[in-house]
Structures are given as C-alpha cells and as structure tokens.
C-alpha cells in the first residue's frame, strides 16, 4: 500500500503542484473547461485536465489533474459514475409503475448521444448498474443511479419518460467518479471558494491548506494494480526501458496483474505499464515519470 498521506506531507509543494489532482466540487453555471482553466491560471501550472465532463448546470465531483498528472487521464476516466438528481414527470405516475419501468433501464442499454454532445452521434451500448427512487413529491422524483462512464443521464431520463408520459431532468449532481467521491476524507471535495482561500494562504507563505486539497497523483495506485520493482535499473526505467522479469521485486504480486499496472520503487512512482509477451520483456511503459 502506497502511503499517499506521507507523500502529500513530505513532497516539496512545487513538485506536488506539478503532479497532483484536485477533487473539485463543480458549481452550477460554468463549464468543466471553464473550471479547469480557472485552476490552471490560478496555480500558474502548465497544464490541467478534468476527468469526465459535467454539463454547465450539473454540479459535483470534478477531479482536475495538474501538470504531468494529466497523462494519467485514461486510468481514472473510464470508471463508473454515481449521480443523484431530480426528474420531473409530465404526468403523475404511481410509484409501483415507475419502479417497474426503471427496472427496464438497469443493465445494458442503447443510447444515442444528445445533439449537443461532443461525441459522434451514433448508438452505443452503456450499462446502468442501479437506478433507484429515493423520494417522490408529486411529479418530482429524487433518484440515484450508478452508470458506466459515458452514460448520458439527461438522455436516460428522457428515454424513461417515453414510457411513462414524459419526464425531464430538473437537477443533477455527480457524487462519485471512480475512486473520487463527495464523502471521501482522503480525497476531500473542494469548493472553488475553499480553493481560493487555500491559494491565498499559499501566497502568504502558508502551504498547509493547499496541501490538504492536493491529492498526490500516486493515487493511481488505487485505480490500477501496483507492482514493486527493484532498485538496480531505476535510472533506465525512468527513461522508458521495458520491464524485464529481473526488474520485478515481487513475482507473486506481478502474477496477479491482468493488463495495466503502476510500477513503484517503495513510495517512488516509476510509471504505468502494459503487460507484454516478448520473451524476457514482461511489460512496456505507457507513461514514465521522469
């Protein structure tokens, strides 16, 4: 287990800013790109990237990578998302009938992305893990759903509405995106107001508040398996050398890996790798931290 709190406390703040993630609580109104750009300019970092776009009116969990952590995007992006929202029914529908119709949307579904989406408009398969009613107040229904990444909740509500006389989404909040959530103590959700306060403290030579909201990008160790490597070839590994059997410190640990993994030497992040079957070469680097 990688000690992320130790890394957060001991790594020089400038190194942390160059390779970390902020779990932002996106407010209603601005686009994800606007929030992303605001963070980038405020911290004067060379690059930022958010993990999973939220529509302007949608609030909640918006992880934003800083600096070289942007290269880890794919290891966090394609994870299940959880949302809580309010849909308005166009006609009053008995709870029993509504729950019966909801069941039809659990499992694999076919979705056509909305006209305004940035992806190509062609039908695609997505999976809905859960779709539950929390409360009903007249025509307003408070719901919670866990879905595969890339599922459009507004479209999900619209398609449900076709079976029950119409429905549209009033409010939506993302409460979880992969390993990031709104209730996590380890990866605190940070409002833009709290971010601004922490930044002001940092400018006044107090980096503690900022450190609390910066999540070391070594958190990738919770998204994909970790494999410890030996110290002998660290310099070469950090220039992209493939991993050989002789580089692996724990063969049993490595045997459990199915595809991609993060290589560490103790607490030091080396890079992300994909398994390979080329004789003694057991994995090739997709990203190395050099």
Secondary structure, DSSP 8 states (H G I E B T S, - for coil): ---HHHHHHHS-HHHHHTEEEEEEEE-SSS-HHHHHHHHHHHHT-S-EEESS---TT-EEEEEEEEEGGGGGHHHHHSS-EEEEEEEEESS---HHHHHHHHHTTSEEEEE---TT-SS--S-EEEEEEEEEEEEEETTEEEEEEEE-TT--HHHHHHHHHHHHT-EEEEEEEEEEETTEESS-STT--B-HHHHHHHHHHHHTT--HHHHHH-EEGGGGGGTSEEEEB-STTHHHHTTT--EEGGGBS-HHHHHT--SEEEEEETTEEEEEEEEEEETTEEEEEEEE--
